[in-house]
Amino acid sequence: MRGYRRPSLRAELETAAALLSVAGITTRLDLPQGPIQATIGDRPRAALRSTVTRLLRDRTARACVITVSSRGGRIQLELRTDDSAETIEVAA
């Protein structure tokens, strides 16, 4: 496909954090030092958006920490709230 670009991982994470914050959920984005993977694929992006949507609908969520880490050459996103955690693997 001509003109098709994969979305930026950083932009997706910043958008997720901003949406949660605007909804009144105190949100912290923990990024590793140094560069992070430039893009995010369709499946992990859909999983991230689904988790954010679920948190926006959850009236009990008060805080969320989004942690980005690298394990075994793979990027992992962990979204942790007061009472739940979800891990999303982003292919390298």
C-alpha atoms as an extended CHARMM CRD file, in Angstrom:
* protein
*
        92  EXT
         1         1  MET       CA              0.0000000000        0.0000000000        0.0000000000  PROA      1               0.0000000000
         2         2  ARG       CA              1.3700000000        3.3170000000       -0.9770000000  PROA      2               0.0000000000
         3         3  GLY       CA              1.5150000000        6.0100000000        1.6940000000  PROA      3               0.0000000000
         4         4  TYR       CA              0.8340000000        3.5330000000        4.4860000000  PROA      4               0.0000000000
         5         5  ARG       CA              2.8260000000        4.1130000000        7.6550000000  PROA      5               0.0000000000
         6         6  ARG       CA              2.7440000000        2.1810000000       10.8790000000  PROA      6               0.0000000000
         7         7  PRO       CA              1.7780000000        4.3690000000       13.8210000000  PROA      7               0.0000000000
         8         8  SER       CA              4.3950000000        5.6360000000       16.2390000000  PROA      8               0.0000000000
         9         9  LEU       CA              4.6020000000        3.6670000000       19.4980000000  PROA      9               0.0000000000
        10        10  ARG       CA              5.4220000000        6.8330000000       21.4350000000  PROA      10              0.0000000000
        11        11  ALA       CA              2.4440000000        8.7020000000       19.9310000000  PROA      11              0.0000000000
        12        12  GLU       CA              0.0640000000        5.8390000000       20.7840000000  PROA      12              0.0000000000
        13        13  LEU       CA              1.3350000000        5.7460000000       24.3760000000  PROA      13              0.0000000000
        14        14  GLU       CA              1.0960000000        9.5160000000       24.7900000000  PROA      14              0.0000000000
        15        15  THR       CA             -2.4350000000        9.4910000000       23.3740000000  PROA      15              0.0000000000
        16        16  ALA       CA             -3.4720000000        6.6990000000       25.7460000000  PROA      16              0.0000000000
        17        17  ALA       CA             -2.0310000000        8.5630000000       28.7400000000  PROA      17              0.0000000000
        18        18  ALA       CA             -3.7050000000       11.8170000000       27.6860000000  PROA      18              0.0000000000
        19        19  LEU       CA             -7.1260000000       10.1760000000       27.2340000000  PROA      19              0.0000000000
        20        20  LEU       CA             -6.9430000000        8.5530000000       30.6530000000  PROA      20              0.0000000000
        21        21  SER       CA             -5.8100000000       11.7970000000       32.2970000000  PROA      21              0.0000000000
        22        22  VAL       CA             -8.5880000000       13.8330000000       30.6950000000  PROA      22              0.0000000000
        23        23  ALA       CA            -11.0830000000       11.2690000000       32.0170000000  PROA      23              0.0000000000
        24        24  GLY       CA             -9.8500000000       11.9450000000       35.5570000000  PROA      24              0.0000000000
        25        25  ILE       CA             -7.5860000000        8.8970000000       35.8840000000  PROA      25              0.0000000000
        26        26  THR       CA             -4.2020000000        9.9460000000       37.2520000000  PROA      26              0.0000000000
        27        27  THR       CA             -1.8070000000        8.4990000000       34.6900000000  PROA      27              0.0000000000
        28        28  ARG       CA              1.9540000000        8.0780000000       34.6080000000  PROA      28              0.0000000000
        29        29  LEU       CA              3.8830000000        6.9270000000       31.5540000000  PROA      29              0.0000000000
        30        30  ASP       CA              7.1660000000        5.1830000000       32.4280000000  PROA      30              0.0000000000
        31        31  LEU       CA              9.4380000000        4.9070000000       29.4070000000  PROA      31              0.0000000000
        32        32  PRO       CA             12.8660000000        3.2690000000       29.3950000000  PROA      32              0.0000000000
        33        33  GLN       CA             15.9010000000        5.4850000000       29.1090000000  PROA      33              0.0000000000
        34        34  GLY       CA             17.1420000000        5.7490000000       25.5710000000  PROA      34              0.0000000000
        35        35  PRO       CA             15.2770000000        5.1390000000       22.3470000000  PROA      35              0.0000000000
        36        36  ILE       CA             12.2130000000        2.9290000000       22.1320000000  PROA      36              0.0000000000
        37        37  GLN       CA             10.8550000000        1.0280000000       19.1780000000  PROA      37              0.0000000000
        38        38  ALA       CA              9.6010000000        3.4640000000       16.5770000000  PROA      38              0.0000000000
        39        39  THR       CA              6.3120000000        1.8210000000       15.5410000000  PROA      39              0.0000000000
        40        40  ILE       CA              3.5090000000       -0.3500000000       16.8680000000  PROA      40              0.0000000000
        41        41  GLY       CA              1.7080000000       -3.0360000000       14.8590000000  PROA      41              0.0000000000
        42        42  ASP       CA             -2.0270000000       -3.4210000000       14.4170000000  PROA      42              0.0000000000
        43        43  ARG       CA             -2.6040000000       -6.1420000000       17.0310000000  PROA      43              0.0000000000
        44        44  PRO       CA             -0.7530000000       -4.5520000000       19.9530000000  PROA      44              0.0000000000
        45        45  ARG       CA             -2.2270000000       -1.1610000000       19.0300000000  PROA      45              0.0000000000
        46        46  ALA       CA             -5.7260000000       -2.6580000000       19.1020000000  PROA      46              0.0000000000
        47        47  ALA       CA             -4.9670000000       -4.3190000000       22.4610000000  PROA      47              0.0000000000
        48        48  LEU       CA             -3.7100000000       -1.0140000000       23.8910000000  PROA      48              0.0000000000
        49        49  ARG       CA             -6.7710000000        0.8560000000       22.6550000000  PROA      49              0.0000000000
        50        50  SER       CA             -9.0930000000       -1.8540000000       23.9880000000  PROA      50              0.0000000000
        51        51  THR       CA             -7.4900000000       -1.6830000000       27.4230000000  PROA      51              0.0000000000
        52        52  VAL       CA             -7.7210000000        2.1130000000       27.4670000000  PROA      52              0.0000000000
        53        53  THR       CA            -11.3820000000        1.9390000000       26.4460000000  PROA      53              0.0000000000
        54        54  ARG       CA            -12.0930000000       -0.5510000000       29.2300000000  PROA      54              0.0000000000
        55        55  LEU       CA            -10.3950000000        1.7330000000       31.7590000000  PROA      55              0.0000000000
        56        56  LEU       CA            -12.3680000000        4.7430000000       30.5210000000  PROA      56              0.0000000000
        57        57  ARG       CA            -15.5990000000        2.8170000000       31.1210000000  PROA      57              0.0000000000
        58        58  ASP       CA            -14.4700000000        1.5770000000       34.5360000000  PROA      58              0.0000000000
        59        59  ARG       CA            -15.7950000000        4.0590000000       37.0600000000  PROA      59              0.0000000000
        60        60  THR       CA            -13.5360000000        2.6930000000       39.8140000000  PROA      60              0.0000000000
        61        61  ALA       CA            -10.1710000000        3.2950000000       38.1090000000  PROA      61              0.0000000000
        62        62  ARG       CA             -8.4430000000        6.2330000000       39.8010000000  PROA      62              0.0000000000
        63        63  ALA       CA             -4.8250000000        5.7500000000       38.7360000000  PROA      63              0.0000000000
        64        64  CYS       CA             -2.9320000000        4.0210000000       35.9390000000  PROA      64              0.0000000000
        65        65  VAL       CA              0.7550000000        3.4540000000       35.3140000000  PROA      65              0.0000000000
        66        66  ILE       CA              1.7950000000        2.5630000000       31.7850000000  PROA      66              0.0000000000
        67        67  THR       CA              5.2440000000        0.9690000000       31.8750000000  PROA      67              0.0000000000
        68        68  VAL       CA              7.2790000000        0.2210000000       28.7710000000  PROA      68              0.0000000000
        69        69  SER       CA             10.0540000000       -2.3400000000       29.1680000000  PROA      69              0.0000000000
        70        70  SER       CA             12.2920000000       -4.4470000000       26.9880000000  PROA      70              0.0000000000
        71        71  ARG       CA             12.5780000000       -8.1560000000       27.7510000000  PROA      71              0.0000000000
        72        72  GLY       CA             14.4650000000      -10.5630000000       25.5610000000  PROA      72              0.0000000000
        73        73  GLY       CA             14.5560000000       -8.1050000000       22.6850000000  PROA      73              0.0000000000
        74        74  ARG       CA             10.7820000000       -7.5920000000       22.8020000000  PROA      74              0.0000000000
        75        75  ILE       CA              8.9250000000       -4.5460000000       24.0060000000  PROA      75              0.0000000000
        76        76  GLN       CA              6.2330000000       -5.0250000000       26.6340000000  PROA      76              0.0000000000
        77        77  LEU       CA              3.5930000000       -2.5620000000       27.7340000000  PROA      77              0.0000000000
        78        78  GLU       CA              2.0990000000       -2.9930000000       31.1810000000  PROA      78              0.0000000000
        79        79  LEU       CA             -0.9850000000       -1.0490000000       32.1760000000  PROA      79              0.0000000000
        80        80  ARG       CA             -1.4920000000       -1.2670000000       35.9300000000  PROA      80              0.0000000000
        81        81  THR       CA             -4.4120000000        0.2320000000       37.8210000000  PROA      81              0.0000000000
        82        82  ASP       CA             -5.4410000000        0.0350000000       41.4570000000  PROA      82              0.0000000000
        83        83  ASP       CA             -6.7860000000       -3.4920000000       41.0760000000  PROA      83              0.0000000000
        84        84  SER       CA             -5.6760000000       -4.8780000000       37.7120000000  PROA      84              0.0000000000
        85        85  ALA       CA             -2.7520000000       -5.2200000000       35.3310000000  PROA      85              0.0000000000
        86        86  GLU       CA             -2.5120000000       -6.0800000000       31.6780000000  PROA      86              0.0000000000
        87        87  THR       CA              0.6120000000       -6.8060000000       29.6480000000  PROA      87              0.0000000000
        88        88  ILE       CA              0.7730000000       -6.2660000000       25.9110000000  PROA      88              0.0000000000
        89        89  GLU       CA              3.6980000000       -7.5480000000       23.8620000000  PROA      89              0.0000000000
        90        90  VAL       CA              4.8350000000       -5.4130000000       20.9480000000  PROA      90              0.0000000000
        91        91  ALA       CA              6.7110000000       -7.3110000000       18.2370000000  PROA      91              0.0000000000
        92        92  ALA       CA             10.1600000000       -5.9470000000       17.4560000000  PROA      92              0.0000000000
